[in-house]
Each structure stands twice: as structure tokens, then as C-alpha cells.
Amino acid sequence: MVLKTFGWSFAVTALGLVAAGFYGGMTGLGIVAILSILEISLSFDNAVVNAGILKKMNAFWQKIFLTIGVLIAVFGMRLVFPVVIVAVTAGIGPIEAVDLALNDKDMYQQLVTDAHPAIAAFGGMFLLMIFLDFIFEDRDIKWLAWLERPLAKLGKIDMLSACIALIVLLVTSATFAANAHQHGGAHVDKAQTVLVSGIAGLITYMIVGGLSGYFENRLEEEEEAEHEAEEEAKKSGKPVSAVAMAGKAAFFMFLYLEVLDASFSFDGVIGAFAITNDIVLMALGLGIGAMYVRSLTVYLVRQGTLDDYVYLEHGAHYAIGALAVILLVTIQYEIHEVITGLVGVLLIAWSFWSSVRRNKRLELEGSAAEA
């Protein structure tokens, strides 16, 4: 079962690590390994959400999601998107950006370094919004109850997440970015760049969230219409075209899944810039991680055990919040990529351990109640 589900992921991992070793030596190998783990840890909640929707789809649409969807996720978001970020922030063409990444690494490194405040502000704000919207939402299951319970009460205030994010952005631009950076003897004020890029990250999050909400609403409408049509058919004795209804609903499911997948991809792609500026290592690491996320989605659907480890989603979002803070801090200060990568892994491991303890406690309580 495991080999069948994760077989392609194992193969891609082996090829990716070998390629990383040839390309960047042991350092490159380590960076790709960290990026893969980071992508998996940040995207675990993505796999859970995907699995919850995917299990409602028929075999045809599941296959579409796991084939075309993989191409979009791996090659589109993990390979093309980082090039686009560098091209836009550095003011060069995508082809030129790829050419520099492969053939003139010193110049490419300089362009990425110059563009880092904009990248960090954009990514930091996007990730911060994901984290804030999560912790301000009231949930039945709470991991760190002493923290999450009062935050959920505060979350009843409209637009609180956006207000806090904007305050953080203003403070960041005023403190870190307002300090002049030395570039070739000239002092450059990065405050305006950080402010504009951070607002762009906030707008991007709102657009992606709006699209996700739109597709989710359309999906619910389609499911309601299908249910009503089935009820009418039962009353009138006429057959209902189940294939057409299921096909339309499944199509909106597919669109919704792709928007969700793209939104979750942002954190891994943006977070990768906190680990390395090398586009080749970034593509290898994120590609390996994306394959495991897809395999994990299939595994969760086939096993039907989405609710076994209830705190993992919390751990993933706390990792996103930590990464947002790290990105904003790196506008001014350098933080070692090992620290950045391990923070997410430790939070995920902590949440997994907490989930296991909770399951054991519930099992003991159930046994005691039966006795």
C-alpha cells in the first residue's frame, strides 16, 4: 500500500537528491533535503484539505487532479513561479532570469539579494495572513488552548487579521527597512519598497482567498441543486441525469482544489527564498516536497484516517506564522537557513506528538468508561 502510493515520490526523491549532489555538492544536498521537509510540513494541512474534497469525487476527476494537478503544482507553482518572482522584482525578463540563474550565478545572486526586501515583505505578509486567519478562528479542537481560546474571542472583531498585518507591515518598514542599506557605497532607503511589496502580498492573499471562497460557494450550490434534483426525481418517478450533475459539481471541485493548492503553494515557494536563492535547488526541493504532498493526499483518501492526528494542522499553521516572522526579520538581519528549516519541522513534530498523546488519553478514557 505504502510503496504503491508513494512509489513515484520515492523515485523523484532519489533522482532529485542525486541531481542536487552533482549540482551543489553536500551543501546542495542538504538544502534540497531541508526544502523538501519544509514543503511537506507547510503543506500537510493542504493534503488534509485536498483529501477531504478529493474523496467526494469520482475516479475520473481524482485522476485528473492527480495528473494535470501535479503538472500545475510541481512545474507551475514550484518552478515557474520562483522565476517570475525574481523577474518581476529584479525588473528583467523570465528567460533572462533563468539564463542568469544557470549561467551567471554571481549576477543572479546579486539581483536576488537586491530584490530580497521586496520578496521578504511580499511573502511575509502573505504567510502572516494565513497564520492570523487561522488563529483568530474559533475551533472545536484547540491545541494550545491557553493561547487559542482568547485569540478566538478576539477573532470576532471584523477585519482584525488585516489590521494587525498592516500594523506589522508599517512597523517593519519603519524600523528594519527605514535603516539605510549599504550597496556599492550608496545608501538606499528600502522603506517604500517594503511597504508596497507587503501591500501586494496582502492583496494577493485576499484575491486567492476570494477565489477559493467563490469556488467553495459554487460547489455548495451545485451539491444543493443536485440533492434537490434527486428529491424531485424520486417524487415524480423520473430518472435524474446523475452523470451530468456529478460532472458539473466535480468540475467546480477541481477548480476549487486548484485554487486551494495554488494558495498553499505560495507559502512553500516564498518560504524557500528564506532558505536559498538558488533557483535550481529551490525547484528540486519544492518539487520533491510537492510529490509527497500529492502522495499523502491519496494515502489519506485511501486510508480514511484524516482525523487521527488532529493537531497537525495547528502545527503547520504555527510553522507558517514563524516563517512569516523570520522572513520579515531577514529584511534587515541574516538568519541561517538551518534555523529557518528546523523551526517548521520542530513545530510539526510537536503537534504530532501532542496528537498521539491525545489519542492515547482518549483511548484510556474510553477503556475506563467501558469498565
C-alpha positions as a printed Julia matrix, in Angstrom:
371×3 Matrix{Float64}:
   0.0    0.0     0.0
   2.7    2.48    1.04
   5.0    1.58   -1.84
   2.16   1.79   -4.35
   1.06   5.19   -3.07
   4.49   6.77   -2.5
   6.43   4.93   -5.22
   6.69   7.9    -7.57
   7.63  10.17   -4.67
  10.47   7.83   -3.64
  11.73   7.75   -7.23
  11.58  11.54   -7.59
  13.36  11.92   -4.23
  16.22   9.66   -5.31
  16.65  11.44   -8.64
  16.32  14.88   -7.04
  18.91  14.22   -4.33
  21.37  12.77   -6.84
  20.91  15.82   -9.08
  21.35  18.12   -6.05
  24.57  16.31   -5.1
  26.03  16.71   -8.58
  24.9   20.33   -8.81
  25.71  21.69   -5.35
  27.7   19.02   -3.52
  26.86  18.18    0.09
  25.65  21.73    0.71
  23.21  21.48   -2.18
  22.09  18.06   -0.98
  21.37  19.44    2.49
  19.46  22.47    1.18
  17.26  20.3    -1.06
  16.55  17.95    1.85
  15.56  20.88    4.11
  13.38  22.42    1.38
  11.63  19.08    0.82
  10.87  18.7     4.54
   9.77  22.35    4.77
   7.4   21.95    1.81
   5.89  18.78    3.28
   5.49  20.3     6.74
   3.93  23.52    5.44
   1.65  21.67    3.04
   0.39  18.9     5.33
  -2.8   20.83    6.01
  -3.1   21.25    2.24
  -3.03  17.46    1.85
  -5.7   17.08    4.54
  -7.99  19.65    2.89
  -7.39  18.17   -0.56
  -8.15  14.65    0.71
 -11.41  15.78    2.3
 -12.63  17.13   -1.05
 -10.99  14.54   -3.28
 -12.8   11.63   -1.61
 -16.11  13.1    -2.82
 -15.0   12.98   -6.47
 -15.34  10.01   -8.79
 -12.31   8.1   -10.09
 -12.08  10.14  -13.31
 -11.81  13.51  -11.58
  -9.45  12.11   -8.96
  -7.18  11.03  -11.8
  -7.44  14.48  -13.43
  -6.44  16.14  -10.16
  -3.53  13.78   -9.59
  -2.17  14.15  -13.15
  -2.95  17.62  -14.52
  -2.96  18.93  -10.97
   0.57  17.61  -10.39
   1.8   19.41  -13.51
   0.28  22.67  -12.31
   1.55  22.25   -8.75
   5.07  20.98   -9.43
   6.04  22.7   -12.67
   3.77  25.74  -12.47
   3.94  26.89   -8.86
   7.28  25.36   -7.79
   9.33  26.01  -10.94
   7.78  28.86  -12.93
   6.59  30.99  -10.03
  10.03  31.5    -8.38
  11.4   32.64  -11.76
   8.51  35.08  -12.14
   9.14  36.49   -8.65
  12.8   37.14   -9.44
  12.0   38.53  -12.89
   9.38  40.96  -11.57
  11.3   42.16   -8.53
  14.6   42.47  -10.44
  12.98  44.07  -13.48
  14.25  41.52  -16.04
  12.59  39.05  -18.41
  11.81  35.46  -17.31
  14.15  33.98  -19.93
  16.93  36.28  -18.8
  16.25  35.33  -15.18
  16.58  31.61  -15.99
  19.71  32.24  -18.06
  21.33  34.19  -15.23
  20.33  31.53  -12.68
  22.06  28.85  -14.72
  24.99  30.68  -16.32
  25.8   33.76  -14.25
  25.14  32.81  -10.65
  27.04  35.78   -9.21
  24.88  38.3   -11.09
  21.73  36.31  -10.32
  22.7   36.19   -6.64
  23.2   39.95   -6.65
  19.79  40.54   -8.29
  18.07  38.28   -5.77
  19.91  39.96   -2.89
  18.82  43.38   -4.13
  15.25  42.11   -4.52
  15.18  40.31   -1.15
  13.43  43.1     0.82
  10.57  43.08   -1.68
  10.38  39.26   -1.74
  10.53  39.0     2.05
   7.86  41.69    2.56
   5.51  40.14   -0.01
   5.96  36.61    1.33
   5.97  37.61    4.97
   2.63  39.39    4.66
   1.03  36.55    2.69
   2.13  33.96    5.25
   1.19  36.2     8.17
  -2.38  36.5     6.86
  -2.68  32.7     6.59
  -1.5   32.35   10.19
  -3.67  35.16   11.6
  -6.85  33.95    9.91
  -6.2   30.5    11.38
  -5.54  31.51   15.0
  -8.44  34.01   15.11
 -10.96  31.37   14.0
 -12.89  29.61   16.75
 -12.37  25.83   16.54
 -13.86  22.94   18.47
 -10.42  21.34   18.79
  -7.71  23.54   20.29
  -4.05  22.59   20.56
  -2.62  25.36   22.8
  -5.93  26.16   24.47
  -4.47  28.8    26.82
  -3.49  30.83   23.73
  -6.08  29.86   21.14
  -9.17  30.38   23.31
  -8.65  34.15   23.96
  -7.44  34.67   20.35
 -10.65  33.07   19.05
 -12.67  35.59   21.08
 -10.66  38.46   19.61
 -11.24  36.99   16.16
 -14.91  38.0    16.33
 -13.78  41.55   15.51
 -14.2   42.13   11.76
 -11.04  42.57    9.66
  -8.79  42.09   12.7
  -6.29  39.94   10.75
  -5.85  42.57    8.02
  -5.48  45.37   10.59
  -2.8   43.52   12.56
  -0.97  42.57    9.35
  -0.93  46.2     8.18
   0.33  47.37   11.59
   3.14  44.77   11.42
   3.99  45.97    7.91
   4.12  49.62    8.98
   6.32  48.78   11.96
   8.59  46.64    9.76
   9.03  49.33    7.12
   9.62  51.98    9.76
  12.17  50.03   11.81
  14.0   47.47    9.66
  13.63  48.86    6.15
  13.98  52.54    7.03
  17.56  51.9     8.08
  19.74  52.54    5.08
  21.43  49.55    3.46
  24.89  49.87    2.01
  25.0   48.92   -1.69
  28.1   49.91   -3.59
  28.75  52.89   -1.38
  25.26  54.32   -1.84
  22.66  54.4     0.92
  19.3   53.12   -0.23
  16.11  53.54    1.77
  14.06  50.36    1.44
  11.0   51.56    3.37
   8.88  52.31    0.31
   9.84  49.03   -1.4
   8.93  47.01    1.68
   5.64  48.87    2.14
   4.49  48.44   -1.49
   5.57  44.77   -1.65
   3.89  43.98    1.67
   0.62  45.53    0.48
   0.92  43.48   -2.72
   1.27  40.32   -0.61
  -1.83  41.27    1.38
  -3.83  41.93   -1.82
  -2.68  38.62   -3.32
  -3.86  36.74   -0.24
  -7.26  38.45   -0.41
  -7.65  37.64   -4.12
  -6.7   33.99   -3.67
  -8.94  33.71   -0.61
 -11.79  35.36   -2.51
 -11.45  32.92   -5.41
 -11.34  29.97   -3.04
 -14.47  31.2    -1.31
 -16.19  31.73   -4.66
 -15.49  28.19   -5.84
 -16.48  26.79   -2.45
 -19.82  28.6    -2.61
 -20.41  27.4    -6.18
 -19.6   23.86   -5.07
 -22.12  24.06   -2.23
 -24.75  25.43   -4.65
 -24.11  22.57   -7.07
 -24.41  19.99   -4.29
 -27.68  21.54   -3.1
 -29.05  21.63   -6.66
 -28.07  18.0    -7.18
 -29.77  16.98   -3.94
 -32.96  18.89   -4.85
 -33.0   17.33   -8.34
 -32.7   13.86   -6.85
 -35.59  14.56   -4.45
 -37.77  15.86   -7.31
 -36.95  12.81   -9.4
 -37.95  10.5    -6.57
 -41.3   12.28   -6.18
 -42.11  12.33   -9.91
 -40.67   8.92  -10.64
 -38.44  10.32  -13.39
 -34.73   9.43  -13.61
 -32.26  12.24  -12.96
 -29.13  12.75  -15.05
 -26.66  11.86  -12.29
 -23.68  11.87  -14.64
 -24.21  15.48  -15.73
 -24.85  16.7   -12.21
 -21.88  14.87  -10.76
 -19.71  16.09  -13.64
 -20.61  19.74  -13.07
 -20.13  19.5    -9.31
 -16.84  17.64   -9.8
 -15.63  20.35  -12.2
 -16.14  23.03   -9.57
 -14.45  20.76   -7.04
 -11.46  20.54   -9.36
 -11.29  24.32   -9.84
 -11.62  24.85   -6.1
  -8.86  22.34   -5.4
  -6.51  24.04   -7.87
  -7.08  27.47   -6.31
  -6.56  25.99   -2.84
  -3.43  24.2    -3.98
  -2.04  27.39   -5.51
  -2.73  29.34   -2.33
  -0.95  26.74   -0.19
   1.91  26.65   -2.71
   2.7   30.3    -2.07
   3.97  29.63    1.44
   6.38  26.91    0.32
   7.66  28.92   -2.64
   8.02  32.16   -0.71
   9.47  30.3     2.28
  12.07  28.74    0.01
  13.62  32.17   -0.52
  14.37  32.21    3.21
  16.4   29.01    2.68
  18.2   29.62   -0.62
  18.33  31.94   -3.63
  19.45  29.16   -5.97
  16.6   28.53   -8.41
  17.79  25.0    -9.28
  17.99  23.82   -5.66
  14.67  25.54   -4.96
  12.91  23.74   -7.82
  14.39  20.36   -6.79
  13.47  20.71   -3.12
   9.95  22.06   -3.68
   9.29  19.53   -6.45
  10.19  16.61   -4.17
   8.03  18.05   -1.39
   5.09  18.62   -3.75
   5.2   14.98   -4.89
   4.99  13.78   -1.27
   2.07  16.11   -0.59
   0.2   14.61   -3.55
   1.03  11.06   -2.46
  -0.03  11.91    1.08
  -3.35  13.21   -0.23
  -4.01   9.89   -1.99
  -2.89   7.95    1.09
  -5.27   9.87    3.37
  -8.16   9.3     0.96
  -7.49   5.56    0.68
  -6.9    5.05    4.41
  -9.78   7.28    5.5
  -7.89   8.47    8.59
  -7.99  12.26    8.19
  -8.88  12.89   11.83
  -6.31  10.65   13.52
  -3.81  13.41   14.33
  -5.93  16.47   14.97
  -3.18  18.9    16.0
  -1.06  18.58   12.84
  -2.99  21.32   11.08
  -2.33  23.61   14.06
   1.39  22.8    13.96
   1.56  23.57   10.24
  -0.05  26.97   10.72
   2.21  27.86   13.63
   5.13  26.97   11.35
   3.7   29.34    8.75
   3.49  32.09   11.37
   7.09  31.51   12.46
   8.24  31.6     8.86
   6.39  34.89    8.29
   8.21  36.49   11.2
  11.56  35.1    10.01
  11.05  36.49    6.51
  10.23  39.95    7.83
  13.26  39.89   10.12
  15.55  38.87    7.22
  14.81  42.23    5.57
  17.41  43.62    7.96
  19.18  40.67    9.6
  20.56  37.41    8.27
  19.18  34.18    9.75
  20.83  30.84    8.99
  18.73  28.63    6.69
  19.14  25.62    9.01
  17.33  27.5    11.77
  14.59  28.55    9.35
  14.06  24.99    8.14
  14.16  23.33   11.56
  11.59  25.68   13.15
   8.82  24.3    10.95
   9.92  20.69   11.39
  10.02  21.01   15.2
   6.55  22.59   15.35
   5.11  19.83   13.17
   6.83  17.16   15.3
   5.5   18.77   18.49
   1.93  18.86   17.13
   2.22  15.21   16.01
   3.45  14.16   19.46
   0.58  16.09   21.07
  -1.89  14.33   18.76
  -0.52  10.91   19.7
  -0.78  11.76   23.42
  -4.37  12.94   22.92
  -5.3    9.71   21.12
  -3.81   7.6    23.91
  -5.63   9.63   26.56
  -8.97   9.24   24.77
  -8.34   5.53   24.37
  -7.64   5.14   28.1
 -10.74   7.19   28.98
 -12.83   5.0    26.66
 -11.47   1.84   28.27
 -12.15   3.18   31.75
 -15.72   4.13   30.78
 -16.4    0.62   29.46
 -15.01  -0.95   32.64
